[in-house]
Amino acid sequence: MNLQLGDVSHIIQLAIAPVFLLTGVGTTLSVLTNRLARIIDRSRVVEELLHGDNAAVPVTPGLEEELQELYERSHLINRAITLSTSCGLFICLVIATLFLGDATSLSLDKPIALLFVAGVFSLIGSFIYFLREIFVATKTLTRQRELGRHKIIARE
């Protein structure tokens, strides 16, 4: 394996596009983990309201439903994080295989294509789970809004 400077720069040029995808995946993972942290924080508050020692605090209606929705959201976000992480792993393997194939003059075009497609499908799956989580969060917000309307009507 005798690499020249021109060969190394060519290999780096080949790896640039997957690196940009990897940057996007990293940003997506940051968003997903932040949402998971907020879900966990809210579920702790709701669990404390439902099962804590605050007997003096009245339990508002809909907390059990909210807790179930938070659990559902956490499972969806966990799946999205798993798939995004898998995508990042596949893209890293694409980059490594690009370097290995070009440096050793091996024909690794099929494994590279397969890894890239696996990464893209993982990213698609991650986005699908993320979208489902957003739908559940929106459903929760709509339900809470309706509960608030019923309280206002009941007071009048």
N, C-alpha and C positions, 0 to 999 in steps of 0.2 A: 504494500500500500504506500505508494509514493505520491503524496499530494503536493501540488504547487499552489502558490498564492491565488492564481486565477481560478483554480478548481474550487478552493475554499470560498471565494467570493461568489462563484456560480451556485454553490450549494446554499449559501446564505440567501441568495436571491430567490431560490426555489422555496425556501422555508418562510419567506416573508408573508405570503397570503395566509397560510394556516396560523401564523402568529397573530395576525389581526383578528381572526376568528376566535382565537384563544383569549384575546383581550376582551372581546365582547362577551364571551362565556364567563369570564371573571367578573365583569360588571353585572351580568345577570345573577350570578351566585351571590353577589353582595346584596342585591335587591331582595332576593329570595330569603337569605338569612336574616335580613332586617325585618322582613314581614314575619318570619317564624318567631323572632324574638318578641315582637309586639303581640303575636298570638299567645305565646307562653305567658307574657306578663299579664295580659287580660284574663287568661284562664285562671291564673293564680288569684287574681282579685275576685273573680266570680266564685271560685271554689271557697275562698275565705268567707264571702258573703253567705254562701249556702251552708257551709259546714263548719264555720268558725265559731268562736265563743262570743260572738256579738249578738246576744239574745235581745238586746235593746234595739238593735237596728232591724226595722221591718224588711222582710224579703220582698223585693219587687217582682211582679209577675214576669214570666219569660226568662228568668235566669237559668232554669234547667235547659230550656231550648237553646239559649245562647251558649251554654257550656258544651252541649252536644255539637253545635255548629262550629265552635272553636276547635273541638277535637277533630271534626271532619276536615276543617281547614288545615290543621297541623299535619294530618296524614297526607293531604294533597300537596302541601308545600314540601314535606319530606321527600315525596316521590319526585317532585320537580327538582329538588336539590340533588337527589341521587342521579337523575338522568343528566342534569347539567354537569355534574362532576364526571360522569361517565363520558360525556362529550369532550370535556377537557382532557381526560385521559386518552381518548382516541386521537384527538388532535395532536397531543404530545407524541404519541406513537407514530403518527403520520410524519411529524417533523424528524423524529429520530430515524425512521425508515428512509426518508428522503436523503438524509445525510449518509446513512449506511449504504444505501443503494448507489448513490452517486460516487461516494468515496471508494467503494469496492468494485464499481462497474458491474454490479449485479442488476439483473432485470427484476425489480421489485414493484413494477407498475401495478400489478393486480392486488398485492397486499396493501399498497398505498391507497388505491381506489376503494378497496373494501373497508379499510379503516376510516377513510374520509366519509364514506356513505354511512357507516355505523355512527360516526360522530354527528352527522347531520340528522339522522333519524333520532338519536338520543336528544338532540336539541329540540327537534319538533315535539317529541314526547314531553319534554320538560315544559315547553310553552303550552301544550294542551293542559297539563296538570295545573300550571299557573293560571290559565284562563278559567279552569273549573273552580279554583280557589277564589278567584275574583267574583265569580258568579255566586258562590256561597256567601262571601262577605257582603255582597250587594243584597242578597236575600235577607241576611241578618239585619242589615240597615233598614230595609223596607219593613220587616216585621216589627222592629223597634219603633219605627215611625208610626205604624198603625197602632201599636200599644199606647203610644203617647197621645194619639188622636182620641182613642177610646177613653183615656183618663180625662181629657179635656171635656168630652161630651158628657161623661159621668158627673163631672163637677157642676155642669150647667143645669 
